[in-house]
Amino acid sequence: MKKWRCTVCNYVHRGETPPDRCPVCGVGPDMFEEVEEEQAEELMTAEEKEKAKPAIHKFSYGLFVISSKKGDKINAQAANTAFQITSDPVKVAIGINKNNLTWEYISESEVFSINFLGKDQINTVKHFGFQSGRKVDKFNNVPYFTAKTGAPILENCLAWLECQVQHKVDVGTHTIFVGQVVSGERLKDEEPLTYAYYRQNK
Ligand SMILES: Cc1cc2nc3c(=O)[nH]c(=O)nc-3n(C[C@H](O)[C@H](O)[C@H](O)COP(=O)(O)O)c2cc1C
């Protein structure tokens, strides 16, 4: 089955043709573009996918707010896919969905910040992870500051790193941005939030 993405609101429709109207934003079929199916979908049967799912859930992750900027605009999103790759110089990777406003900002400015959260910041994950900066200003009433790159840093995070993008890997729905750390700081000595803790306590 084909996949069609609304170029206005990113709604995804499955079918042989695009829908007559987007059920989310109401635009017509001419505003839809076909999305290429992931190669992985052809490599596994539905049964194999079901069997592999509990194994995939054994991945352990942290949970972060990733921010970026575009000109004088700022935005941020929640992400569990952030990890260190090298130590000298320190390079980190993040996996960002191409539909996200944050993806657009990182692609253009080539900078991002990683904000480490505490266990009492599940609401911060929801605030940055359940809504898009395309619809709301997520930094309205959220205290932040900037350092070297201009990507916003949450005042009440545990620690932060700012990065300059060095590599981009296109992985279909997402891009892996590899960034070299240009500055950072630990602000609080608390245990960081993990994805597992979030799933158990959300
Ligand atoms: C717990 C959690 C983890 C998430 N992890 C990721 C991630 O690793 N990569 C990603 O692109 N989106 C992730 N998201 C989804 C984005 O945070 C979400 O789509 C966000 O609304 C995008 O905002 P934006 O359009 O303002 O950039 C996650 C959301 C939650 C709640």
The ligand as an SDF file (V2000), in Angstrom:
LIG
                    3D

 31 33  0  0  0  0  0  0  0  0999 V2000
    9.3380   10.1430   25.0320 C   0  0  0  0  0  0  0  0  0  0  0  0
    9.4870   10.7430   23.6540 C   0  0  0  0  0  0  0  0  0  0  0  0
   10.6040   10.4590   22.8940 C   0  0  0  0  0  0  0  0  0  0  0  0
   10.7540   10.9840   21.6040 C   0  0  0  0  0  0  0  0  0  0  0  0
   11.8780   10.7050   20.8940 N   0  0  0  0  0  0  0  0  0  0  0  0
   12.0380   11.2360   19.6660 C   0  0  0  0  0  0  0  0  0  0  0  0
   13.2370   11.0210   18.9370 C   0  0  0  0  0  0  0  0  0  0  0  0
   14.1720   10.3720   19.4060 O   0  0  0  0  0  0  0  0  0  0  0  0
   13.3330   11.5730   17.6900 N   0  0  0  0  0  0  0  0  0  0  0  0
   12.3280   12.3090   17.1350 C   0  0  0  0  0  0  0  0  0  0  0  0
   12.4730   12.8060   16.0180 O   0  0  0  0  0  0  0  0  0  0  0  0
   11.1720   12.5470   17.8160 N   0  0  0  0  0  0  0  0  0  0  0  0
   11.0170   12.0440   19.0670 C   0  0  0  0  0  0  0  0  0  0  0  0
    9.8830   12.3090   19.7730 N   0  0  0  0  0  0  0  0  0  0  0  0
    8.7940   13.0670   19.1400 C   0  0  0  0  0  0  0  0  0  0  0  0
    9.0080   14.5880   19.0940 C   0  0  0  0  0  0  0  0  0  0  0  0
    9.4270   15.0840   20.3500 O   0  0  0  0  0  0  0  0  0  0  0  0
    7.6580   15.2260   18.6880 C   0  0  0  0  0  0  0  0  0  0  0  0
    7.2770   14.7780   17.4190 O   0  0  0  0  0  0  0  0  0  0  0  0
    7.6630   16.7440   18.7450 C   0  0  0  0  0  0  0  0  0  0  0  0
    6.3230   17.1840   18.8170 O   0  0  0  0  0  0  0  0  0  0  0  0
    8.3330   17.4150   17.5440 C   0  0  0  0  0  0  0  0  0  0  0  0
    8.2670   18.7990   17.7580 O   0  0  0  0  0  0  0  0  0  0  0  0
    8.6530   19.9280   16.6750 P   0  0  0  0  0  0  0  0  0  0  0  0
    7.7810   19.7110   15.4470 O   0  0  0  0  0  0  0  0  0  0  0  0
    8.3410   21.2090   17.3940 O   0  0  0  0  0  0  0  0  0  0  0  0
   10.0960   19.7560   16.3460 O   0  0  0  0  0  0  0  0  0  0  0  0
    9.7260   11.8160   21.0740 C   0  0  0  0  0  0  0  0  0  0  0  0
    8.6000   12.1200   21.8550 C   0  0  0  0  0  0  0  0  0  0  0  0
    8.4790   11.6010   23.1320 C   0  0  0  0  0  0  0  0  0  0  0  0
    7.2580   11.9470   23.9500 C   0  0  0  0  0  0  0  0  0  0  0  0
  1  2  1  0
  2  3  1  0
  2 30  2  0
  3  4  2  0
  4  5  1  0
  4 28  1  0
  5  6  2  0
  6  7  1  0
  6 13  1  0
  7  8  2  0
  7  9  1  0
  9 10  1  0
 10 11  2  0
 10 12  1  0
 12 13  2  0
 13 14  1  0
 14 15  1  0
 14 28  1  0
 15 16  1  0
 16 17  1  0
 16 18  1  0
 18 19  1  0
 18 20  1  0
 20 21  1  0
 20 22  1  0
 22 23  1  0
 23 24  1  0
 24 25  2  0
 24 26  1  0
 24 27  1  0
 28 29  2  0
 29 30  1  0
 30 31  1  0
M  END
$$$$
